[in-house]
Amino acid sequence: MLVLKRRIGEVIRIGDDIEVHVLDVEGDVLKLGFVAPRNVSIMRSELYEAVRKENMDAGSHGEDPKHLLHLLGKKPKDE
């Protein structure tokens, strides 16, 4: 892990396309701003983990394909 100390107004660069701006410090809370290409996803860790868990849960249900087609109002090709 790389550990850096920065002051308000300073910037950290990640590669050629990402900038992290130190915007403010309020007590023990640090406010950051990010500049990155639209295709780069940036989210809080707890949100990332919640989305990842939801995706894992959705993929592990093992739904019957015929039931899923029924829910979509379609008939399986073998009928």
MOPAC internal coordinates of N, CA, C and O (Angstrom, degrees):
PM7 1SCF
backbone

  N    0.0000 0     0.00 0     0.00 0    0    0    0
  C    1.4424 1     0.00 0     0.00 0    1    0    0
  C    1.5340 1   108.45 1     0.00 0    2    1    0
  O    1.2310 1   121.13 1   -47.81 1    3    2    1
  N    1.2949 1   115.45 1   132.19 1    3    2    1
  C    1.4576 1   121.69 1   174.72 1    5    3    2
  C    1.5218 1   108.32 1   -90.07 1    6    5    3
  O    1.2310 1   120.01 1   -49.60 1    7    6    5
  N    1.3184 1   117.58 1   130.40 1    7    6    5
  C    1.4642 1   122.41 1   179.03 1    9    7    6
  C    1.5223 1   107.92 1  -116.98 1   10    9    7
  O    1.2310 1   120.84 1   -53.96 1   11   10    9
  N    1.3294 1   115.99 1   126.04 1   11   10    9
  C    1.4599 1   121.81 1  -179.64 1   13   11   10
  C    1.5154 1   110.22 1  -125.30 1   14   13   11
  O    1.2310 1   120.80 1   -30.82 1   15   14   13
  N    1.3109 1   116.07 1   149.18 1   15   14   13
  C    1.4635 1   121.26 1   170.47 1   17   15   14
  C    1.5205 1   106.86 1  -108.88 1   18   17   15
  O    1.2310 1   120.57 1   -49.94 1   19   18   17
  N    1.3034 1   116.52 1   130.06 1   19   18   17
  C    1.4580 1   122.10 1   179.31 1   21   19   18
  C    1.5202 1   108.71 1  -133.94 1   22   21   19
  O    1.2310 1   121.16 1   -22.87 1   23   22   21
  N    1.3068 1   115.38 1   157.13 1   23   22   21
  C    1.4652 1   121.59 1   177.44 1   25   23   22
  C    1.5173 1   109.39 1  -109.85 1   26   25   23
  O    1.2310 1   120.67 1   -16.32 1   27   26   25
  N    1.3231 1   116.32 1   163.68 1   27   26   25
  C    1.4622 1   121.18 1   177.55 1   29   27   26
  C    1.5206 1   109.23 1   -53.64 1   30   29   27
  O    1.2310 1   121.10 1   -46.40 1   31   30   29
  N    1.3251 1   115.49 1   133.60 1   31   30   29
  C    1.4538 1   121.76 1  -179.62 1   33   31   30
  C    1.5215 1   114.06 1    92.93 1   34   33   31
  O    1.2310 1   120.12 1   166.93 1   35   34   33
  N    1.3155 1   117.38 1   -13.07 1   35   34   33
  C    1.4605 1   119.96 1   179.22 1   37   35   34
  C    1.5279 1   110.36 1   -85.44 1   38   37   35
  O    1.2310 1   121.31 1   -19.83 1   39   38   37
  N    1.3235 1   115.10 1   160.17 1   39   38   37
  C    1.4636 1   121.88 1  -173.80 1   41   39   38
  C    1.5215 1   109.53 1  -128.68 1   42   41   39
  O    1.2310 1   121.60 1   -36.95 1   43   42   41
  N    1.3209 1   114.54 1   143.05 1   43   42   41
  C    1.4642 1   121.98 1   172.53 1   45   43   42
  C    1.5181 1   106.91 1  -114.14 1   46   45   43
  O    1.2310 1   119.93 1   -46.58 1   47   46   45
  N    1.3102 1   117.74 1   133.42 1   47   46   45
  C    1.4707 1   122.03 1   178.76 1   49   47   46
  C    1.5244 1   109.37 1  -104.91 1   50   49   47
  O    1.2310 1   121.43 1   -41.87 1   51   50   49
  N    1.3359 1   114.88 1   138.13 1   51   50   49
  C    1.4582 1   121.85 1   174.52 1   53   51   50
  C    1.5202 1   106.28 1  -119.81 1   54   53   51
  O    1.2310 1   120.80 1   -70.17 1   55   54   53
  N    1.3091 1   116.07 1   109.83 1   55   54   53
  C    1.4590 1   120.03 1  -175.66 1   57   55   54
  C    1.5264 1   110.35 1    63.95 1   58   57   55
  O    1.2310 1   121.02 1    24.79 1   59   58   57
  N    1.3322 1   115.66 1  -155.21 1   59   58   57
  C    1.4649 1   120.82 1  -178.20 1   61   59   58
  C    1.5263 1   112.83 1   -88.49 1   62   61   59
  O    1.2310 1   120.13 1   160.95 1   63   62   61
  N    1.3440 1   117.36 1   -19.05 1   63   62   61
  C    1.4579 1   119.72 1  -166.62 1   65   63   62
  C    1.5176 1   116.28 1  -115.27 1   66   65   63
  O    1.2310 1   119.19 1   174.96 1   67   66   65
  N    1.3219 1   119.15 1    -5.04 1   67   66   65
  C    1.4614 1   120.03 1  -173.83 1   69   67   66
  C    1.5203 1   110.09 1  -122.55 1   70   69   67
  O    1.2310 1   121.58 1   -47.68 1   71   70   69
  N    1.3411 1   114.58 1   132.32 1   71   70   69
  C    1.4644 1   121.50 1   175.83 1   73   71   70
  C    1.5202 1   108.62 1  -124.13 1   74   73   71
  O    1.2310 1   120.88 1   -42.26 1   75   74   73
  N    1.3315 1   115.93 1   137.74 1   75   74   73
  C    1.4634 1   121.73 1   174.02 1   77   75   74
  C    1.5241 1   106.27 1  -115.26 1   78   77   75
  O    1.2310 1   120.83 1   -61.14 1   79   78   77
  N    1.3293 1   116.02 1   118.86 1   79   78   77
  C    1.4653 1   122.23 1  -177.91 1   81   79   78
  C    1.5295 1   109.66 1  -102.68 1   82   81   79
  O    1.2310 1   120.43 1   -48.77 1   83   82   81
  N    1.3181 1   116.78 1   131.23 1   83   82   81
  C    1.4615 1   121.00 1   173.65 1   85   83   82
  C    1.5230 1   106.38 1   -84.69 1   86   85   83
  O    1.2310 1   120.60 1   -67.90 1   87   86   85
  N    1.3336 1   116.46 1   112.10 1   87   86   85
  C    1.4585 1   121.47 1  -174.21 1   89   87   86
  C    1.5209 1   113.25 1   -94.89 1   90   89   87
  O    1.2310 1   120.50 1   140.49 1   91   90   89
  N    1.3326 1   116.64 1   -39.51 1   91   90   89
  C    1.4586 1   118.95 1  -174.66 1   93   91   90
  C    1.5155 1   109.64 1  -165.45 1   94   93   91
  O    1.2310 1   121.07 1   -23.62 1   95   94   93
  N    1.3086 1   115.55 1   156.38 1   95   94   93
  C    1.4549 1   122.13 1   172.77 1   97   95   94
  C    1.5248 1   106.66 1  -130.20 1   98   97   95
  O    1.2310 1   120.78 1   -58.25 1   99   98   97
  N    1.3336 1   116.12 1   121.75 1   99   98   97
  C    1.4604 1   121.79 1   179.28 1  101   99   98
  C    1.5228 1   107.75 1  -122.86 1  102  101   99
  O    1.2310 1   119.74 1   -83.10 1  103  102  101
  N    1.3171 1   118.10 1    96.90 1  103  102  101
  C    1.4616 1   121.37 1  -175.63 1  105  103  102
  C    1.5137 1   109.84 1    65.62 1  106  105  103
  O    1.2310 1   120.79 1    59.96 1  107  106  105
  N    1.3373 1   116.09 1  -120.04 1  107  106  105
  C    1.4609 1   119.37 1   179.53 1  109  107  106
  C    1.5281 1   112.05 1   -99.96 1  110  109  107
  O    1.2310 1   120.41 1  -163.83 1  111  110  109
  N    1.3451 1   116.81 1    16.17 1  111  110  109
  C    1.4646 1   121.89 1   179.60 1  113  111  110
  C    1.5206 1   109.32 1  -108.36 1  114  113  111
  O    1.2310 1   121.27 1   -52.19 1  115  114  113
  N    1.3144 1   115.17 1   127.81 1  115  114  113
  C    1.4619 1   122.50 1   179.60 1  117  115  114
  C    1.5207 1   108.09 1  -105.94 1  118  117  115
  O    1.2310 1   120.01 1   -50.40 1  119  118  117
  N    1.3228 1   117.58 1   129.60 1  119  118  117
  C    1.4646 1   121.30 1   178.29 1  121  119  118
  C    1.5317 1   108.07 1  -103.82 1  122  121  119
  O    1.2310 1   121.55 1   -57.68 1  123  122  121
  N    1.3444 1   114.64 1   122.32 1  123  122  121
  C    1.4634 1   121.40 1  -177.63 1  125  123  122
  C    1.5215 1   110.00 1  -116.14 1  126  125  123
  O    1.2310 1   121.01 1   -29.57 1  127  126  125
  N    1.3211 1   115.67 1   150.43 1  127  126  125
  C    1.4561 1   122.47 1   171.89 1  129  127  126
  C    1.5196 1   108.35 1  -122.13 1  130  129  127
  O    1.2310 1   120.90 1   -37.52 1  131  130  129
  N    1.3347 1   115.88 1   142.48 1  131  130  129
  C    1.4647 1   120.57 1  -176.58 1  133  131  130
  C    1.5182 1   110.18 1  -120.71 1  134  133  131
  O    1.2310 1   120.79 1   -44.17 1  135  134  133
  N    1.3190 1   116.10 1   135.83 1  135  134  133
  C    1.4575 1   122.87 1   172.49 1  137  135  134
  C    1.5236 1   105.63 1  -119.73 1  138  137  135
  O    1.2310 1   121.29 1   -62.26 1  139  138  137
  N    1.3432 1   115.15 1   117.74 1  139  138  137
  C    1.4651 1   119.71 1  -176.69 1  141  139  138
  C    1.5188 1   109.02 1  -152.80 1  142  141  139
  O    1.2310 1   120.02 1   -20.39 1  143  142  141
  N    1.3262 1   117.57 1   159.61 1  143  142  141
  C    1.4652 1   120.23 1   175.88 1  145  143  142
  C    1.5353 1   110.04 1   -60.96 1  146  145  143
  O    1.2310 1   121.03 1   -26.19 1  147  146  145
  N    1.3243 1   115.63 1   153.81 1  147  146  145
  C    1.4632 1   120.92 1  -178.04 1  149  147  146
  C    1.5283 1   113.16 1   -59.71 1  150  149  147
  O    1.2310 1   120.29 1   152.70 1  151  150  149
  N    1.3120 1   117.06 1   -27.30 1  151  150  149
  C    1.4689 1   119.80 1  -177.81 1  153  151  150
  C    1.5276 1   113.06 1   -80.22 1  154  153  151
  O    1.2310 1   119.89 1   177.97 1  155  154  153
  N    1.3183 1   117.82 1    -2.03 1  155  154  153
  C    1.4627 1   121.80 1   178.21 1  157  155  154
  C    1.5231 1   108.34 1   -96.63 1  158  157  155
  O    1.2310 1   120.93 1   -59.34 1  159  158  157
  N    1.3252 1   115.84 1   120.66 1  159  158  157
  C    1.4580 1   121.28 1   179.47 1  161  159  158
  C    1.5224 1   109.56 1   -83.83 1  162  161  159
  O    1.2310 1   120.56 1   -51.01 1  163  162  161
  N    1.3294 1   116.53 1   128.99 1  163  162  161
  C    1.4595 1   121.74 1   177.64 1  165  163  162
  C    1.5212 1   106.77 1  -127.51 1  166  165  163
  O    1.2310 1   120.70 1   -59.46 1  167  166  165
  N    1.3275 1   116.27 1   120.54 1  167  166  165
  C    1.4637 1   119.20 1   177.54 1  169  167  166
  C    1.5202 1   110.00 1  -151.56 1  170  169  167
  O    1.2310 1   121.53 1   -19.77 1  171  170  169
  N    1.3392 1   114.68 1   160.23 1  171  170  169
  C    1.4604 1   120.28 1   177.29 1  173  171  170
  C    1.5287 1   108.93 1   -63.31 1  174  173  171
  O    1.2310 1   120.83 1   -31.63 1  175  174  173
  N    1.3060 1   116.02 1   148.37 1  175  174  173
  C    1.4556 1   121.86 1  -177.06 1  177  175  174
  C    1.5234 1   112.30 1   -57.91 1  178  177  175
  O    1.2310 1   120.03 1   136.86 1  179  178  177
  N    1.3372 1   117.55 1   -43.14 1  179  178  177
  C    1.4647 1   119.55 1  -177.96 1  181  179  178
  C    1.5299 1   111.23 1   -66.66 1  182  181  179
  O    1.2310 1   119.78 1   146.56 1  183  182  181
  N    1.3245 1   118.02 1   -33.44 1  183  182  181
  C    1.4592 1   121.47 1   176.55 1  185  183  182
  C    1.5310 1   110.08 1   -70.57 1  186  185  183
  O    1.2310 1   120.41 1   136.99 1  187  186  185
  N    1.3228 1   116.83 1   -43.01 1  187  186  185
  C    1.4640 1   121.81 1   177.54 1  189  187  186
  C    1.5280 1   110.42 1   -57.28 1  190  189  187
  O    1.2310 1   120.35 1   133.96 1  191  190  189
  N    1.3355 1   116.93 1   -46.04 1  191  190  189
  C    1.4556 1   120.90 1  -179.63 1  193  191  190
  C    1.5236 1   111.60 1   -64.99 1  194  193  191
  O    1.2310 1   119.76 1   141.18 1  195  194  193
  N    1.3336 1   118.06 1   -38.82 1  195  194  193
  C    1.4642 1   121.52 1   178.74 1  197  195  194
  C    1.5290 1   110.65 1   -64.72 1  198  197  195
  O    1.2310 1   120.11 1   136.96 1  199  198  197
  N    1.3219 1   117.40 1   -43.04 1  199  198  197
  C    1.4689 1   121.72 1   178.85 1  201  199  198
  C    1.5277 1   109.69 1   -65.52 1  202  201  199
  O    1.2310 1   120.30 1   136.91 1  203  202  201
  N    1.3186 1   117.03 1   -43.09 1  203  202  201
  C    1.4583 1   121.46 1   179.98 1  205  203  202
  C    1.5323 1   110.48 1   -62.05 1  206  205  203
  O    1.2310 1   120.30 1   136.45 1  207  206  205
  N    1.3301 1   117.03 1   -43.55 1  207  206  205
  C    1.4661 1   120.86 1   179.12 1  209  207  206
  C    1.5228 1   110.29 1   -64.45 1  210  209  207
  O    1.2310 1   120.13 1   136.59 1  211  210  209
  N    1.3171 1   117.35 1   -43.41 1  211  210  209
  C    1.4670 1   121.04 1   179.12 1  213  211  210
  C    1.5261 1   110.64 1   -60.79 1  214  213  211
  O    1.2310 1   120.16 1   137.97 1  215  214  213
  N    1.3196 1   117.29 1   -42.03 1  215  214  213
  C    1.4673 1   121.05 1   178.35 1  217  215  214
  C    1.5286 1   111.40 1   -65.41 1  218  217  215
  O    1.2310 1   120.66 1   138.93 1  219  218  217
  N    1.3314 1   116.34 1   -41.07 1  219  218  217
  C    1.4669 1   119.91 1   178.14 1  221  219  218
  C    1.5288 1   110.52 1   -63.95 1  222  221  219
  O    1.2310 1   120.50 1   136.37 1  223  222  221
  N    1.3310 1   116.65 1   -43.63 1  223  222  221
  C    1.4604 1   121.00 1   179.51 1  225  223  222
  C    1.5229 1   110.97 1   -63.59 1  226  225  223
  O    1.2310 1   120.17 1   138.43 1  227  226  225
  N    1.3179 1   117.28 1   -41.57 1  227  226  225
  C    1.4628 1   121.07 1  -178.97 1  229  227  226
  C    1.5278 1   110.86 1   -65.46 1  230  229  227
  O    1.2310 1   120.13 1   145.10 1  231  230  229
  N    1.3053 1   117.36 1   -34.90 1  231  230  229
  C    1.4618 1   120.81 1  -178.46 1  233  231  230
  C    1.5163 1   114.08 1   -81.86 1  234  233  231
  O    1.2310 1   120.20 1   168.42 1  235  234  233
  N    1.3305 1   117.21 1   -11.58 1  235  234  233
  C    1.4643 1   119.08 1  -175.37 1  237  235  234
  C    1.5230 1   113.50 1  -103.48 1  238  237  235
  O    1.2310 1   119.87 1  -174.52 1  239  238  237
  N    1.3115 1   117.86 1     5.48 1  239  238  237
  C    1.4585 1   120.21 1  -177.58 1  241  239  238
  C    1.5226 1   112.39 1   -73.68 1  242  241  239
  O    1.2310 1   119.91 1   155.93 1  243  242  241
  N    1.3034 1   117.78 1   -24.07 1  243  242  241
  C    1.4536 1   120.91 1   178.31 1  245  243  242
  C    1.5139 1   113.18 1    60.73 1  246  245  243
  O    1.2310 1   120.55 1  -138.60 1  247  246  245
  N    1.3177 1   116.56 1    41.40 1  247  246  245
  C    1.4631 1   121.07 1  -179.99 1  249  247  246
  C    1.5204 1   111.07 1   -59.98 1  250  249  247
  O    1.2310 1   121.28 1   -35.99 1  251  250  249
  N    1.3156 1   115.16 1   144.01 1  251  250  249
  C    1.4551 1   121.94 1   175.93 1  253  251  250
  C    1.5224 1   108.60 1   -68.32 1  254  253  251
  O    1.2310 1   119.37 1   -55.09 1  255  254  253
  N    1.3310 1   118.81 1   124.91 1  255  254  253
  C    1.4629 1   120.84 1  -179.21 1  257  255  254
  C    1.5315 1   113.20 1   -56.15 1  258  257  255
  O    1.2310 1   119.95 1   143.87 1  259  258  257
  N    1.3416 1   117.71 1   -36.13 1  259  258  257
  C    1.4690 1   119.92 1   178.82 1  261  259  258
  C    1.5177 1   110.69 1   -65.26 1  262  261  259
  O    1.2310 1   120.34 1   141.82 1  263  262  261
  N    1.3277 1   116.96 1   -38.18 1  263  262  261
  C    1.4683 1   120.63 1   178.22 1  265  263  262
  C    1.5300 1   109.91 1   -65.99 1  266  265  263
  O    1.2310 1   120.49 1   139.23 1  267  266  265
  N    1.3123 1   116.66 1   -40.77 1  267  266  265
  C    1.4678 1   119.95 1   179.09 1  269  267  266
  C    1.5295 1   110.82 1   -63.51 1  270  269  267
  O    1.2310 1   120.26 1   138.64 1  271  270  269
  N    1.3341 1   117.11 1   -41.36 1  271  270  269
  C    1.4617 1   120.18 1   176.99 1  273  271  270
  C    1.5234 1   110.42 1   -63.12 1  274  273  271
  O    1.2310 1   120.46 1   140.06 1  275  274  273
  N    1.3322 1   116.73 1   -39.94 1  275  274  273
  C    1.4636 1   120.76 1   177.63 1  277  275  274
  C    1.5298 1   110.26 1   -59.43 1  278  277  275
  O    1.2310 1   120.46 1   135.77 1  279  278  277
  N    1.3397 1   116.73 1   -44.23 1  279  278  277
  C    1.4626 1   120.71 1   179.13 1  281  279  278
  C    1.5256 1   111.66 1   -61.68 1  282  281  279
  O    1.2310 1   120.81 1   149.72 1  283  282  281
  N    1.3293 1   116.06 1   -30.28 1  283  282  281
  C    1.4670 1   120.82 1   178.51 1  285  283  282
  C    1.5293 1   111.91 1   -84.75 1  286  285  283
  O    1.2310 1   120.51 1   177.01 1  287  286  285
  N    1.3318 1   116.64 1    -2.99 1  287  286  285
  C    1.4615 1   120.36 1   179.86 1  289  287  286
  C    1.5126 1   112.77 1    78.25 1  290  289  287
  O    1.2310 1   120.31 1  -154.47 1  291  290  289
  N    1.3131 1   117.01 1    25.53 1  291  290  289
  C    1.4662 1   121.08 1  -178.96 1  293  291  290
  C    1.5150 1   109.29 1  -118.43 1  294  293  291
  O    1.2310 1   120.87 1   -21.82 1  295  294  293
  N    1.3200 1   115.94 1   158.18 1  295  294  293
  C    1.4556 1   121.86 1   177.96 1  297  295  294
  C    1.5218 1   109.32 1  -104.07 1  298  297  295
  O    1.2310 1   120.73 1   -38.08 1  299  298  297
  N    1.3390 1   116.21 1   141.92 1  299  298  297
  C    1.4702 1   119.06 1   175.86 1  301  299  298
  C    1.5206 1   110.82 1   -61.68 1  302  301  299
  O    1.2310 1   120.11 1   -29.20 1  303  302  301
  N    1.3091 1   117.39 1   150.80 1  303  302  301
  C    1.4763 1   122.15 1  -177.65 1  305  303  302
  C    1.5203 1   112.19 1   -65.26 1  306  305  303
  O    1.2310 1   119.62 1   154.66 1  307  306  305
  N    1.3187 1   118.33 1   -25.34 1  307  306  305
  C    1.4567 1   120.50 1  -176.92 1  309  307  306
  C    1.5310 1   113.70 1   -82.94 1  310  309  307
  O    1.2310 1   119.65 1  -177.34 1  311  310  309
  N    1.3263 1   118.28 1     2.66 1  311  310  309
  C    1.4682 1   120.94 1   177.75 1  313  311  310
  C    1.5022 1   111.69 1   -98.31 1  314  313  311
  O    1.2310 1   120.10 1   180.00 1  315  314  313

